[in-house]
Amino acid sequence: MTSRVLTTPLCELTGVRHPVVQTGMGWVAGPRLVSATAEAGGLGVLASATMTLPQLAEAVREVKSRTDQPFGVNLRADAGDAEERVDLLIRERVAVASFALAPSERLIGKLKDAGVVVIPSVGARRHAEKVAGWGADAVLVQGGEGGGHTGSVATTLLLPQVVDAVDIPVIAAGGFFDGRGLAAALCYGAAGIAMGTRFLLTSDSAVPREVKQAYLAASVNDTVVTSRVDGLPHRMLRTALTDSAESRSLLRRLPDALRQAVAFRSLTGMSWRRMIGDGLAMRRAHGLPFSRLLLAANTPMLIRSALVEGHPDAGILPAGQAVGVIDELPSCAELIDGIVTEAARILRERSTAVHQP
C-alpha cells in the first residue's frame, strides 16, 4: 500500500492519510462503505438525510466499531432536527460535519467550538465566500459533471474561481475518478478531491451487483440532467423512469409522487409535521412551488428503489459523468491506493520535466 506521499491541508485538517473524500450519498454511504474508506486512509462520509436520528446514532457507532480512523457525517442544514443531529456528532466526537446546503453561522460556530471540522458543499463562488466568512474550515465545490443535484458550471471553471476566492482548503468534486484527476485538482490549488460515483462502484459498496452492472455499462453520454424528477437539476443515468418523467406532465406524475412520499414516511417513521417542515425549508432554500415539493419528497424512495432494492428501471440512479469511464469494481483500499500512487507519480514526473535544462 501507498505510504503517506501526498499530504495536503485537507489531510492536516481532518487527520486522514490521503486527500480523497467519499461523498455522503443517500442510501449508499452507510457504515460499510464509510469504514472501508476510512481504513484505506480517505475521508468517508455517512449520508444521514435518509436516516432518522436514532438510525444515524446507530450508524455512527457502527462505523466507530469498524474503524478508529476519522470520518464524517453529511447533514441537511435545513432539516427540522438539524440541531439534534449536530448535538449527536458532538457527543460521538465525529471528526467532520459536511453539509449539502450552507449551515447557519451559529451551527458552524457550535461545531467548531466542539472541535468538529465543518465542510459545506457549494456550487458557486459566492456561496463559498459566504460560508468561509462564517468560519467554515474547508469547502467542497462540485462542478456540473457531478452526480445527483448539481449545477451547470464545469469543474475546470468553477474550481479555480473558488480557490482564488477563499483562503480555506478547497475540495474538488465533479468528474474525478483516478490519479490524473487528483493531480490536476492539486495543480489547480485544491487540497483534495471528492468522489461519489467512483466509490459507489467499489466492492465495498452495498449497492446490488446488478445495479452496479447497469452503471458499468453506461457511457459518458448516458447521463441526463433533469429537473422533471424532483424540481431541481439532478444528474442521473437515463432510464425508462427518466424518459417517462420527461414526457409526462406534472399533473400526471403527482399521484405517484404522493404514494412514494407516504412510503418514505412509513419507512423512516418521520411525522407529517417533520416532513412538511423539511419541505417548507427546501421550498425557501430553492424557491420551489408546492407542486414541485411533492416531487422532491418522492425522490428518496425512487433512489432507494434502484440502489437498495435493485430495480434500476423503476427508480433513480444518480450518476456523475465519470460513470462512462469506470469499468471495474476495486475495493476502497485498492481505489485510494491506486489514485494516490498515480497522482504522486504524475506530479513527480512533471516536476522533474519542468526543472530539466
C-alpha positions in Angstrom: 0.0 0.0 0.0 1.0 3.6 -0.5 3.0 5.4 2.2 1.9 8.9 3.1 3.2 10.6 -0.1 0.6 13.3 -0.7 -0.1 15.3 2.4 -2.2 18.4 1.8 -4.1 20.9 4.1 -7.1 18.6 3.9 -5.1 15.7 5.5 -3.8 18.1 8.2 -7.2 19.4 8.9 -9.1 16.1 9.2 -6.4 13.7 10.2 -6.8 11.4 7.1 -3.8 10.0 5.3 -4.8 10.7 1.8 -6.6 13.7 0.2 -9.5 11.7 -1.1 -13.1 12.1 0.1 -16.0 9.7 -0.3 -19.2 11.8 -0.5 -22.3 11.3 1.5 -24.6 9.6 -1.0 -28.1 8.8 0.3 -28.8 5.0 0.7 -25.2 4.3 -0.4 -22.8 5.9 2.1 -23.5 3.6 5.0 -21.2 2.2 7.7 -19.7 -0.4 5.5 -18.5 1.9 2.8 -17.6 4.7 5.1 -15.5 2.5 7.4 -13.8 0.9 4.4 -12.9 4.4 3.0 -11.6 5.5 6.4 -9.5 2.3 6.9 -8.0 3.0 3.4 -6.9 6.4 4.5 -9.6 8.6 2.9 -12.4 10.6 4.4 -15.5 8.5 4.5 -18.8 10.5 4.9 -22.0 8.9 6.2 -25.2 10.0 4.5 -27.8 11.0 7.1 -30.6 12.5 5.1 -32.3 9.2 4.7 -31.8 8.2 8.3 -33.8 9.0 11.4 -31.9 10.4 14.3 -31.8 7.0 16.1 -30.7 5.4 12.9 -27.9 7.9 12.5 -26.7 7.3 16.1 -26.6 3.6 15.4 -24.7 4.1 12.1 -22.2 6.4 13.7 -21.5 3.8 16.4 -21.2 1.0 13.8 -18.6 3.0 11.9 -16.7 3.6 15.2 -16.8 -0.2 15.9 -15.3 -0.9 12.5 -12.5 1.7 12.4 -10.6 4.1 14.7 -9.9 6.4 11.8 -11.5 9.9 11.2 -14.8 10.0 9.3 -17.6 12.5 8.7 -21.4 12.8 8.6 -23.3 14.7 5.9 -26.2 16.7 7.3 -29.1 18.7 5.8 -28.8 22.1 7.2 -32.5 22.7 6.6 -33.7 19.6 8.3 -36.1 20.1 11.2 -33.8 18.2 13.6 -30.5 19.6 12.3 -29.7 20.9 15.8 -30.2 17.5 17.4 -28.0 15.9 14.7 -25.3 18.4 15.4 -25.5 17.6 19.1 -25.2 13.9 18.2 -22.0 14.5 16.2 -20.5 16.5 19.1 -21.4 13.8 21.6 -20.0 11.0 19.5 -16.9 13.0 18.7 -17.3 12.7 14.9 -14.4 14.3 13.2 -16.1 16.1 10.3 -19.6 17.6 9.6 -20.3 18.1 6.0 -23.4 19.9 4.7 -25.3 19.7 1.4 -26.7 23.2 2.0 -24.9 26.0 3.7 -25.4 25.7 7.5 -26.1 28.8 9.6 -23.2 30.8 11.1 -24.4 29.7 14.5 -24.3 26.0 13.7 -20.8 26.4 12.2 -19.6 28.1 15.4 -21.2 25.4 17.6 -19.5 22.6 15.7 -16.1 24.4 15.6 -16.3 25.2 19.3 -16.6 21.4 19.9 -13.7 20.6 17.7 -15.7 19.3 14.8 -14.4 20.2 11.3 -17.1 21.9 9.2 -17.1 21.4 5.4 -20.1 22.7 3.5 -20.7 21.8 -0.2 -21.2 24.6 -2.6 -21.9 25.1 -6.3 -20.9 28.8 -6.7 -18.1 31.1 -5.8 -20.4 33.4 -3.8 -21.6 30.5 -1.7 -18.0 29.6 -0.9 -17.2 33.1 0.1 -20.3 33.2 2.4 -19.5 30.0 4.4 -15.8 30.9 4.5 -16.8 34.2 6.1 -18.9 32.4 8.6 -15.9 30.3 9.7 -16.2 27.0 7.7 -12.9 25.1 7.9 -13.0 23.9 4.3 -15.4 23.9 1.4 -16.3 21.2 -1.2 -17.1 22.6 -4.6 -18.9 20.4 -7.1 -18.9 21.2 -10.8 -21.6 20.2 -13.3 -20.1 16.9 -14.1 -21.0 15.6 -10.7 -23.9 13.3 -10.0 -27.1 14.0 -8.0 -28.1 17.6 -7.6 -25.7 19.6 -9.5 -25.0 22.9 -11.2 -24.2 23.9 -14.7 -20.6 25.2 -14.4 -17.8 22.7 -15.2 -15.4 21.8 -12.5 -12.5 23.2 -14.5 -14.1 26.7 -14.4 -15.7 26.6 -11.0 -12.8 25.2 -9.1 -10.2 28.0 -9.9 -12.8 30.6 -9.1 -13.4 29.2 -5.6 -9.7 28.6 -5.0 -9.0 32.2 -5.8 -11.9 33.5 -3.7 -11.3 31.8 -0.3 -8.3 31.1 1.9 -9.5 27.8 3.3 -8.9 24.4 1.8 -11.0 23.6 -1.2 -12.0 20.1 -2.1 -12.8 19.5 -5.8 -15.8 17.3 -6.9 -17.4 16.5 -10.2 -15.8 14.3 -12.8 -13.0 12.8 -10.7 -12.2 9.1 -10.8 -8.4 8.5 -11.0 -4.9 9.7 -10.1 -4.8 12.1 -13.1 -7.8 13.9 -11.7 -6.3 14.2 -8.2 -3.0 15.5 -9.7 -4.9 18.1 -11.8 -7.0 19.2 -8.9 -3.9 19.8 -6.8 -2.4 21.8 -9.6 -5.5 23.9 -9.7 -4.8 24.7 -6.0 -7.3 22.2 -4.5 -6.5 20.3 -1.3 -8.0 17.1 -2.5 -10.8 15.5 -4.4 -14.3 14.1 -3.5 -16.0 11.3 -5.5 -19.4 9.7 -5.3 -20.0 7.5 -8.4 -16.4 6.1 -8.2 -17.0 5.0 -4.6 -20.5 3.6 -5.4 -18.7 1.4 -7.9 -16.4 -0.4 -5.5 -16.6 -3.9 -4.0 -17.2 -2.3 -0.6 -20.4 -0.5 -1.7 -23.6 -2.3 -0.7 -25.4 -1.4 -3.9 -26.7 -4.6 -5.6 -24.3 -6.1 -8.2 -26.9 -6.0 -10.9 -27.3 -2.2 -10.3 -23.6 -1.8 -10.4 -23.5 -3.5 -13.8 -26.0 -1.0 -15.1 -23.6 1.7 -14.1 -20.6 -0.1 -15.6 -22.4 -0.5 -18.9 -23.1 3.3 -19.2 -21.2 5.7 -21.5 -20.3 9.3 -20.8 -23.4 10.2 -22.8 -25.8 8.1 -20.8 -26.4 10.6 -18.0 -29.0 13.3 -18.1 -29.6 16.4 -16.1 -33.3 16.9 -15.5 -35.5 19.0 -13.2 -38.5 16.9 -14.1 -38.0 14.3 -11.4 -37.9 16.5 -8.3 -37.9 20.1 -9.4 -34.1 20.6 -9.1 -31.3 19.9 -11.6 -30.4 16.3 -11.0 -27.8 14.3 -12.9 -28.7 10.6 -13.2 -28.5 7.7 -15.6 -31.1 7.8 -18.3 -33.6 5.1 -17.6 -37.2 4.3 -18.5 -38.3 6.3 -15.5 -36.4 9.4 -16.5 -37.8 9.2 -20.0 -41.3 8.9 -18.6 -40.7 11.9 -16.3 -39.5 13.9 -19.3 -42.6 13.1 -21.3 -45.4 13.0 -18.7 -47.0 16.2 -17.4 -46.5 17.3 -13.8 -50.2 16.7 -13.0 -49.9 13.1 -14.2 -46.9 12.5 -12.0 -48.2 13.9 -8.8 -50.3 10.9 -7.6 -47.3 8.6 -7.9 -45.2 11.1 -6.1 -47.7 11.3 -3.2 -47.7 7.5 -2.9 -43.9 7.4 -2.7 -43.8 10.2 -0.1 -46.2 8.3 2.1 -44.0 5.2 1.7 -40.9 7.2 2.7 -42.8 8.5 5.8 -43.7 4.9 6.7 -40.1 3.7 6.2 -38.4 6.4 8.2 -41.0 6.9 10.9 -41.0 10.7 10.2 -44.1 12.6 11.3 -46.1 14.5 8.8 -45.2 17.7 10.7 -41.5 16.9 10.3 -41.8 16.1 6.5 -43.9 19.2 5.9 -41.4 21.3 7.9 -38.5 19.9 5.9 -40.4 20.5 2.7 -41.1 24.2 3.6 -37.4 24.6 4.4 -36.5 23.2 1.0 -39.0 25.5 -0.6 -37.4 28.5 1.0 -33.9 27.4 0.0 -34.7 26.6 -3.6 -37.7 28.6 -4.4 -39.8 25.5 -5.4 -43.5 25.7 -5.9 -45.6 23.4 -3.8 -46.2 21.0 -6.7 -42.5 20.5 -7.1 -42.1 19.9 -3.3 -44.1 16.8 -3.6 -41.8 15.5 -6.3 -38.8 16.3 -4.1 -40.4 14.3 -1.3 -40.8 11.4 -3.7 -37.1 11.3 -4.7 -35.6 9.4 -1.7 -37.9 6.4 -2.4 -37.1 6.4 -6.1 -33.4 6.3 -5.3 -34.0 3.6 -2.7 -35.9 1.5 -5.2 -32.9 1.5 -7.5 -29.9 1.5 -5.2 -31.2 -0.6 -2.3 -34.0 -2.8 -3.7 -32.2 -3.4 -7.0 -34.8 -2.1 -9.5 -32.8 0.3 -11.7 -35.6 0.8 -14.3 -38.2 1.7 -11.6 -36.0 4.2 -9.7 -33.4 6.9 -9.9 -29.7 6.2 -10.4 -27.7 9.3 -9.5 -24.5 9.3 -11.5 -21.7 11.7 -12.4 -20.4 11.8 -16.0 -17.3 9.8 -14.8 -19.5 6.7 -14.9 -18.7 6.4 -18.5 -15.0 5.8 -17.9 -15.3 3.4 -15.0 -15.1 -0.3 -15.8 -14.1 -2.1 -12.7 -15.1 -2.6 -9.0 -12.0 -2.3 -6.8 -12.1 -2.2 -3.1 -11.8 1.2 -1.4 -8.2 0.3 -0.4 -7.3 -0.6 -4.0 -9.0 2.5 -5.3 -7.4 5.0 -3.0 -4.0 3.4 -3.2 -4.1 3.5 -7.0 -5.3 7.1 -7.2 -2.7 8.4 -4.7 0.1 6.4 -6.3 -0.7 7.6 -9.8 -1.1 11.2 -8.7 2.2 11.2 -6.9 4.0 9.7 -9.9 2.5 12.2 -12.3 3.4 15.2 -10.1 6.9 13.8 -9.6 7.4 13.3 -13.3 6.0 16.7 -14.3 8.2 18.4 -11.7 11.3 16.7 -13.0 10.4 17.5 -16.6 9.8 21.2 -15.8 13.2 21.5 -14.0 15.3 19.8 -16.6 17.6 22.3 -18.6 
